Amino acid sequence: QVQLMESGGGLVQAGGSLRLSCKASGSFFSINGMGWYRQAPGKQRELVAVFTSGARINYADSVKGRFTISRDNARNTVYLQMSSLKPEDTAVYYCNADIASAVDHNIRRDYWGQGTQVTVSS
């Protein structure tokens, strides 16, 4: 019914930049919150940057000043501009969205994208 499609991952040298995109497609009423998480091998999945349902932005302390989240509501798309990348940023980055059903607006659930690999070489 709803799909989150990520793109933009890849291999980059330390200090470089990447821009991730996530587009929500399918049938839904609204997107209440949307953002990015990441998971490195052997690590727990962690929040990177999200737009909350209250329209606020939360960043992980480790990425503040380096990453910027933005959105294009007309395209149902969020972006993550990553600059000054470090090897410790290497992870699979997942898009997440809290979406209300087109059939019943009170039904809300989290959707996850398939993930996109970001690798930062030292």
SULZIHU-V674726 format. One record per residue. N is the residue number from 1. PSI is psi as a letter, one per 20 degrees, with the letter a starting at -180 (none if undefined). D_LAST is the distance of its C-alpha to the last C-alpha in whole Angstrom. Layout:
n = <N N>
psi = <PSI PSI>
d_last = <D_LAST D_LAST>
//
This chain:
n = <1 2 3 4 5 6 7 8 9 10 11 12 13 14 15 16 17 18 19 20 21 22 23 24 25 26 27 28 29 30 31 32 33 34 35 36 37 38 39 40 41 42 43 44 45 46 47 48 49 50 51 52 53 54 55 56 57 58 59 60 61 62 63 64 65 66 67 68 69 70 71 72 73 74 75 76 77 78 79 80 81 82 83 84 85 86 87 88 89 90 91 92 93 94 95 96 97 98 99 100 101 102 103 104 105 106 107 108 109 110 111 112 113 114 115 116 117 118 119 120 121 122>
psi = <g p q p o q r i r a p q q p i a q q o q q p p p q b o r g q o h q q b p r q o q p j r q p q p g p q p r i j k r p p q q h i i p i h q p q r q n h h j l p q q o o p r l q q h i i p r p p p q q q o p p q h g o i i o q q p q q r i q p p p p o q none>
d_last = <40 37 34 30 28 25 23 20 17 14 11 9 6 5 9 11 14 15 19 20 24 27 30 33 36 39 42 42 43 41 37 37 34 30 27 23 22 19 19 16 17 20 20 23 23 22 23 21 24 27 30 33 37 38 36 33 29 28 24 22 21 18 17 20 20 17 19 22 24 27 30 33 36 38 35 34 31 28 25 21 20 16 15 12 10 8 6 10 11 11 14 17 19 23 25 28 32 35 38 42 44 46 49 49 47 47 45 41 38 34 33 29 28 26 22 20 16 13 10 7 4 0>
//
